[in-house]
């Protein structure tokens, strides 16, 4: 019986480890304030041309684990309550005291699975700079602790919690827009200042995502739980869009308002190395409790 079980495990292991798995983590933002949630989206992608069968434990840290280091590569110690639970479950399973349930997940080529993790539930991060790495165990650390896949390292910054209050106060001071022009200025000023609260406050993300085919398809074919994760990826994409350019200025050339809808034309100027780039935005807005941008197209001008 043990030989049969070992054979099945070896077949499953070969199926996984002869394939390519990419692990990525993306934070909601890069600067956090002590006392707020530090959420990461932990994403696993099958980049091979075959179906991969994964063994996912009901206790997620056995498959999905986050490691945090200081800039000097010193490991940060996990919270005592988290690590105690982890060890109790690990040792309990090995001694057949605690039963761990597993579910088999078949990941198609180019398929994606993932979870959202709040680092604050694992680590007590003091103000400072941290390096974060994700580790994914396809068969769970209980069944195999050797084969794992790691994400690229990302950096996050934790600031004093006193600034959280100031940040929230600043956000609350943002008034609702009463004109399309105000919303357009929130959008471009937010991008120019990298004030992402202002930037996203005027975007109707569930409508805007329809203008980006890859995200639209993923969003429409996802479950309710997955939709929020896709929206977070979409927000990261919008923040990183043309981030290799220096955004210089913008000019609102025209706004046409028809009842609760508006269309605007805006010319932007940015610089990539020594090259000046001008773009023409055609922006659609709709009025609800304020004016929201629900779609736009961009034409690069010479």
Secondary structure as the mmCIF struct_conf table of DSSP 4:
data_model
#
loop_
_struct_conf.conf_type_id
_struct_conf.id
_struct_conf.beg_label_comp_id
_struct_conf.beg_label_asym_id
_struct_conf.beg_label_seq_id
_struct_conf.end_label_comp_id
_struct_conf.end_label_asym_id
_struct_conf.end_label_seq_id
HELX_RH_AL_P HELX_RH_AL_P1 UNK A 2 UNK A 17
TURN_TY1_P TURN_TY1_P1 UNK A 18 UNK A 18
BEND BEND1 UNK A 19 UNK A 19
STRN STRN1 UNK A 21 UNK A 27
BEND BEND2 UNK A 28 UNK A 28
BEND BEND3 UNK A 30 UNK A 30
STRN STRN2 UNK A 31 UNK A 33
TURN_TY1_P TURN_TY1_P2 UNK A 34 UNK A 35
BEND BEND4 UNK A 36 UNK A 36
STRN STRN3 UNK A 39 UNK A 46
BEND BEND5 UNK A 48 UNK A 50
STRN STRN4 UNK A 52 UNK A 57
BEND BEND6 UNK A 58 UNK A 59
HELX_RH_3T_P HELX_RH_3T_P1 UNK A 60 UNK A 62
TURN_TY1_P TURN_TY1_P3 UNK A 63 UNK A 63
STRN STRN5 UNK A 64 UNK A 70
TURN_TY1_P TURN_TY1_P4 UNK A 71 UNK A 72
HELX_LH_PP_P HELX_LH_PP_P1 UNK A 74 UNK A 74
STRN STRN6 UNK A 75 UNK A 75
HELX_LH_PP_P HELX_LH_PP_P2 UNK A 76 UNK A 79
HELX_RH_AL_P HELX_RH_AL_P2 UNK A 80 UNK A 94
TURN_TY1_P TURN_TY1_P5 UNK A 95 UNK A 96
BEND BEND7 UNK A 97 UNK A 98
STRN STRN7 UNK A 102 UNK A 107
TURN_TY1_P TURN_TY1_P6 UNK A 109 UNK A 110
STRN STRN8 UNK A 112 UNK A 118
HELX_RH_3T_P HELX_RH_3T_P2 UNK A 119 UNK A 121
TURN_TY1_P TURN_TY1_P7 UNK A 122 UNK A 122
HELX_LH_PP_P HELX_LH_PP_P3 UNK A 125 UNK A 126
BEND BEND8 UNK A 127 UNK A 127
STRN STRN9 UNK A 128 UNK A 136
TURN_TY1_P TURN_TY1_P8 UNK A 138 UNK A 139
TURN_TY1_P TURN_TY1_P9 UNK A 141 UNK A 143
BEND BEND9 UNK A 145 UNK A 146
STRN STRN10 UNK A 149 UNK A 150
HELX_LH_PP_P HELX_LH_PP_P4 UNK A 151 UNK A 153
STRN STRN11 UNK A 154 UNK A 159
TURN_TY1_P TURN_TY1_P10 UNK A 161 UNK A 161
HELX_RH_AL_P HELX_RH_AL_P3 UNK A 162 UNK A 172
TURN_TY1_P TURN_TY1_P11 UNK A 173 UNK A 173
HELX_LH_PP_P HELX_LH_PP_P5 UNK A 175 UNK A 177
BEND BEND10 UNK A 179 UNK A 179
HELX_RH_AL_P HELX_RH_AL_P4 UNK A 180 UNK A 193
TURN_TY1_P TURN_TY1_P12 UNK A 194 UNK A 194
HELX_RH_AL_P HELX_RH_AL_P5 UNK A 196 UNK A 201
TURN_TY1_P TURN_TY1_P13 UNK A 202 UNK A 202
STRN STRN12 UNK A 203 UNK A 203
HELX_RH_AL_P HELX_RH_AL_P6 UNK A 205 UNK A 208
HELX_RH_3T_P HELX_RH_3T_P3 UNK A 209 UNK A 211
BEND BEND11 UNK A 212 UNK A 212
HELX_RH_AL_P HELX_RH_AL_P7 UNK A 213 UNK A 220
TURN_TY1_P TURN_TY1_P14 UNK A 221 UNK A 221
BEND BEND12 UNK A 222 UNK A 222
HELX_RH_AL_P HELX_RH_AL_P8 UNK A 224 UNK A 240
TURN_TY1_P TURN_TY1_P15 UNK A 241 UNK A 244
BEND BEND13 UNK A 245 UNK A 245
STRN STRN13 UNK A 246 UNK A 258
TURN_TY1_P TURN_TY1_P16 UNK A 259 UNK A 260
STRN STRN14 UNK A 261 UNK A 272
TURN_TY1_P TURN_TY1_P17 UNK A 273 UNK A 274
STRN STRN15 UNK A 275 UNK A 287
BEND BEND14 UNK A 288 UNK A 290
STRN STRN16 UNK A 291 UNK A 301
#
